[in-house]
Amino acid sequence: MEEGLSHRGLSELIGAIYDCALDPGGWETTLSAIADTFDCAVVSLTLNDLHHNRFLLNKAVGWKPELLRLKSERHVGEINARLTEWLALQPSIDELFVTSVHLSSEYIRQSLYVEECLKPQGIVDIMHMFLMYTHRQFSEIGLGRHARQGIITEREIELGRLLLPHLRKAVTISGILDMQVIVRDRMAEALDALLCGVVLTDERGRILHANRSAERMMSDGHPIRSVRNVLSASAPAASRELRKAIMLAARDKAQIGPASAIRLPDASLSPLYAYVLPLTAGKIRTRLHPRAAAAVFVGGPDDRSRTDLLARAFDLTSAEMRVLESLVAGHTLAETARHLGVAPSTAKTHLDHIFAKTGVSRQTELIRLAMQMALPVQAGGSEAAPPRDINPSD
């Protein structure tokens, strides 16, 4: 753009940038305003992990979702390599990297990132403004121009230098690059991807965090519920067991046995089981909620998928699988025999065969094994997969 940015326009843009220091949720809107100011089609704010070649943070505006996923999955290594090679030669990170200036036309022609992510969107040039840089990671704002907008000019470079100090200050104040905040957000995303319900509580059972599956269960009122923000079960006896297990977990993790399970019966559903994991000495507490004393896992409703997986894994016969399905549904062995129309001794023989094949010796252990066989994340492809763990020291 030939016309310079007015003082009023510059003031409004800087004001929007500093608004993000008070409300980090406004970054997408502000990034969009920055893209408009620079006459660019796409913009992204990233925090790049140099050890594992991944984005720890990636807020983007204008990018096609499928290409943004492809960029994250396949091309972070190339991006990191080119930018860090250049940064290592600069006297400071105040310098701006412009693709059309600092990369050869031959490299641009051969780049898989350009071919697979930029060309499909018509992006012909990108300017990178660096917010921070260490040997482990760097953060930058990347502004990309469409072919109809032309390549980056000196006007955009000068404007970038003008705004860069304000961007750095706002990013620092807002904490958007704070690793503890990023780790907490990623941990929450990972928990939301689980099929089973997960609730983090303090030692008194007060709910500190619940994933989406657990929120749905509590909203329905079964098999768990929130009573004045305290985790409870729909059955009073189960609630008492649950509170006791949480208190024991908070006091001494050794008191919770590996096979402990709290049955959560409900009149309208097959009974499920809650498992209480102590967090007093674990990393999840500090990463997701510092006051968390216990994590309560509640098995998801899809019992058939569990038994199918278990049957395939241990080569169970169809008769053995029917016995297993009945037991997982909460029926006793005698009830199972009546339901299947076989003698109790026959049902017992099938159960013994299941024990021999799976290597367990108790029904409680068998049911726990079946629960562990469930597919761990929500269906929906790569978007549902939990992100890899992040080391705050990275």
Disulfide bonds with the S-S distance in Angstrom:
none
